[in-house]
Amino acid sequence: MKKKNYSQIINKIQLLRKKNNINWMDILRLAMKHAPNETKKILKSINSFDKKISNEVNSITKLK
């Protein structure tokens, strides 16, 4: 694959992620409106796992 093709694919991924993030935020708004306490618990759990994932990514980037 040529470099140009990688760039085109990355641009497509970016656009798709942007659209999907809007969907996720709509779900979050709905959840906070109808079940805020339960939503907060789930968000706390998600955030905890995100931190663990971030730590793993950091450990990979430090490898030589």
For each residue, the residues with C-beta under 8 A, 3 or more apart:
1: 5 6
2: 5 6
3: 6 7
4: 7 8
5: 1 2 8 9
6: 1 2 3 9 10
7: 3 4 10 11
8: 4 5 11 12
9: 5 6 12 13
10: 6 7 13 14
11: 7 8 14 15
12: 8 9 15 16
13: 9 10 16 17
14: 10 11 17 18
15: 11 12 18 19
16: 12 13 19 20
17: 13 14 20 21
18: 14 15 21 22
19: 15 16 22 23
20: 16 17 23 24
21: 17 18 24 25
22: 18 19 25 26
23: 19 20 26 27
24: 20 21 27 28
25: 21 22 28 29
26: 22 23 29 30
27: 23 24 30 31
28: 24 25 31 32 39 43
29: 25 26 32 33
30: 26 27 33 34
31: 27 28 34 35 36 38 39 42
32: 28 29 35 36 39
33: 29 30 36
34: 30 31
35: 31 32 38 39
36: 31 32 33 39 40
37: 40 41
38: 31 35 41 42
39: 28 31 32 35 36 42 43
40: 36 37 43 44
41: 37 38 44 45
42: 31 38 39 45 46
43: 28 39 40 46 47
44: 40 41 47 48
45: 41 42 48 49
46: 42 43 49 50
47: 43 44 50 51
48: 44 45 51 52
49: 45 46 52 53
50: 46 47 53 54
51: 47 48 54 55
52: 48 49 55 56
53: 49 50 56 57
54: 50 51 57 58
55: 51 52 58 59
56: 52 53 59 60
57: 53 54 60 61
58: 54 55 61 62
59: 55 56 62 63
60: 56 57 63
61: 57 58
62: 58 59
63: 59 60
64:
